Every structure is written in C-alpha cells, then in structure tokens.
Amino acid sequence: MAKGKNKNKGPVAFTSDEGDNINIKLPNTDSISTKRPSDKKGRGKKSR
C-alpha cells in the first residue's frame, strides 16, 4: 500500500507540496542542461 501511494503521489502530487518540488526541479534541470554543453564546448576548444 505504501508503495502504491508513493507512485500515485508522483503524478497526482501536481497540486500537492511535491508538485512544487517538481516545478523547482524543472528550472534546475534547464540550468544544468545549459551548463553541460558549455562545459563540453569549452573542453573541446581547450583541448584543441
């Protein structure tokens, strides 16, 4: 039962406190995604 509730909380926790957590994680991932390609490009130029 505990596992079932946890799974339901994920997609159904949009309006719940967890929903806020997901919203905060979305922008965080964008920042990391933008930093990842920048790091790779910088390394390639430095290696050259």
C-alpha positions in Angstrom: 0.0 0.0 0.0 2.8 2.4 0.9 4.5 1.9 -2.5 1.2 2.3 -4.4 0.5 5.6 -2.6 4.0 6.8 -3.4 3.6 6.1 -7.1 0.2 7.9 -7.2 1.7 10.8 -5.3 4.2 11.5 -8.1 1.8 12.4 -11.0 -1.1 13.3 -8.7 1.1 15.5 -6.4 0.9 18.3 -9.0 -1.2 20.4 -6.7 0.4 18.9 -3.6 3.6 20.1 -1.9 5.5 17.6 -4.1 4.1 19.4 -7.2 6.1 22.5 -6.1 9.2 20.3 -5.9 8.8 19.1 -9.4 8.3 22.7 -10.6 11.6 23.7 -8.9 13.4 20.7 -10.4 12.4 21.7 -14.0 14.2 25.0 -14.0 17.1 23.4 -12.2 17.5 20.8 -14.9 17.5 23.6 -17.5 20.4 25.3 -15.8 22.3 22.1 -15.7 21.5 21.3 -19.3 22.8 24.7 -20.4 25.9 24.3 -18.3 26.7 20.8 -19.6 27.1 21.7 -23.3 29.0 24.8 -22.3 31.5 22.7 -20.4 31.9 20.2 -23.3 32.4 23.0 -25.8 35.0 24.7 -23.5 36.9 21.5 -23.1 37.0 20.8 -26.8 38.4 24.3 -27.5 40.9 24.0 -24.7 42.0 20.5 -26.0 42.5 22.0 -29.4 
